[in-house]
Amino acid sequence: MTGTENPCAFEERHFTISELADIWQFSKEFVRQLVQNEPGVTEWVRQVPGKRRYRVLRIPQSVAERLYRRAQARVELDNDDLPGSSESSRRSIARKRSGRVQKTTV
């Protein structure tokens, strides 16, 4: 991403790996893998000769939102592929999950 694409990108909120891991309830390593090659993520690298490489990732809010929307779209797509995924079946499942289904005894 170049500076001409979004001139106010630096003003956008940027998350750390730890912040997104806390928000999304994932491990830091999993979030790191999710954002690793995502366009728009900034990477700051410090390499001192003879020492290990330090890498800091910052994820703009727009990138975090894009990742989240993409994951939600996959969930919706997976739900549509389930057998009996008609609207009435989804409402039935929702009622069961909410505890509104009445049990009858025979």
N, C-alpha and C positions, 0 to 999 in steps of 0.2 A: 504494500500500500504506500503510495507516495503522498507527499504533503498536499498535492493539488486535488486529490480525490475527496478529502474531507478536511478542510482547513481548520476546523475546530475540534479535531480528534483529540488533541491534548487536553481539552477541557472536559472531555467525557470521563465519567467515573471509571477507574481501572481496579479490578479485583486481583487479589493475590490467589495463589493456589489454595492456601489455607482457608481463605474467606469463602471461596466457592465450595470447597469440601464441606465446610460447616453448613452453608446454606442448603446444599443439595443432599447432605447426609451421605457423602461418599468419602472414600479414603483419599488422602492427598495424592497418592500414586495413581489412582484411577483418574482423578481430575487432570493430573499432569499428562496422562496418556491421551485423554480426550482433547485437550487443547494444543497438544504438541505441534501438530502441523496445520493448525487452523489459521486461515488468512486473517490478518488483523491483530494477532497476538504479538506483543512486543517481547523481544528476548534480549536481555542484557547479559553479556558474558565477560568475565574477568579471568584472564589466564596469566598467572605469574610463573615464570620459568622455574621448574623444579617442584612446583606445587600443583595441587589438583585444580581443575577448572571449576569456577563458580558460575552458575547459570541462574538468572532470575527471570521469571515469566510474569508478565502483567496482561490481564485479559480485560479489554474494554467491555463496558456494559452491553454494547450492541452485539459483540461477539458472543457473550454469555447468553443473551436473549436468543440469538440465532441457534446456538447449540441446544438450548432448552426447547425451542419450538420444533427443531428437527427431531428431537427425542419424542416429543408429544405426538408429532405426525406419525412416527413409527408405531407408537402405541395404538393410535387410532386405526392405522392401517392393519395392524395385527388383530385388533378386535373385530374389524370388518371381515377378516378371513376366517374367523371362528365359525364352526357349525352352529346354526340357529342364531346368527347374528342379526336377525331382523330387529326392528325397533321394539316390537313387543317383547322379544326375548331379552333385549338389553334392559327394558323397564323391569322385567321380572327379576333379573339378576340384581338390579339396583335395589328392588324392594327386599330381596333376600338379605342383601348386605346391610341394609338399614334396619333390619329386624322387624319389618312390618308384615311379614308373612305369618298368617295364623296357622298354627299346627292343629291338625284334627286327629282324633284317636278313633280307631276302628274297633 
